[in-house]
Amino acid sequence: MKTALSGTKAQQIAIIAAILLMISLVSAAQTAETPQATTAAQPAYQPKFAGDPARSESEARALGYMRTVLRAQKEYKKKNDHYASSLLDLVHTGSFTRRMAATDRGDYTVGFKSHKDGYDLTLTPKELKSDHRSFFADEDGNIHADEEKAADEKSPKIK
């Protein structure tokens, strides 16, 4: 009895092993693409700081944007004795950048309206749900949220 395989038999076994490996990889890839794999629950939102009112990463980004606009408006008013009449007017005020003047903020759309003594700032989610609430703020600096409709000054304040 021979203990070593002949060259051609070893090559055949290697080819068969390679084919089996390819089949298992293709099967694993198809399983990963099934709807069951893509609908797996996302991890729970981890608050960014004590008292963080956000319910999702998307809300955290939206609220961070609102706070940046509110700080920029406060600084702008201190320097100019009135609030900025557009988001573009806020560029280079505080940490507000030109890119931040764009109204498409991923999952949210920015609304900005200037009026005689102030402004209204809204962030409206593209899909309203419990972890994608709408937000409203004005010159008083309070942020309001609503998960059922567009937020306004009558919506509950967030903490």
Phi, psi and omega in degrees: 000135181275140179265337180256142178282148176291159183305316183289324178293321179294322178294320179296318179295319179296320179294316179298317179297319179295320179295315179298320178297316179298317180298316181292324177293318178296318179297317179296320179295320179294321178297320180293336182270356182290153180303327181298322181288327183277344180262014178301146182297137176281151179298150180297149180296133176259115181306144182275339180200165179300130180081011179302119182277353183294150178249354181202167176301320180298316178295321179300318178294319180297315180292324176298318177299313181300316180297323178295317178296315181299316178295318180297318179296319180298315178294318180300315181296321179299321181279327189245358180063019172198163179280155177296142181268355176207163177295325179298328178296338182277349182305132182072015172257119185062227180257019180280123183254167178301320181298330181288346178286345177294139185273350176269111182246047180077251180284352185235156173241133181271138171239133179225129181223123178269145172219176190313310186250015182175216184199162172238133178238127178232146169235116183248126180289150177289337174222109182284122176203178188299331178254015174220068181283161173270153184230151179219141172211155174221196187297345177285348174086357178275140177256130180249150180226151177211132180260359182249336183206179177298130181290150175214187183295345179269349179290157180300139176287145173269157182276000000 
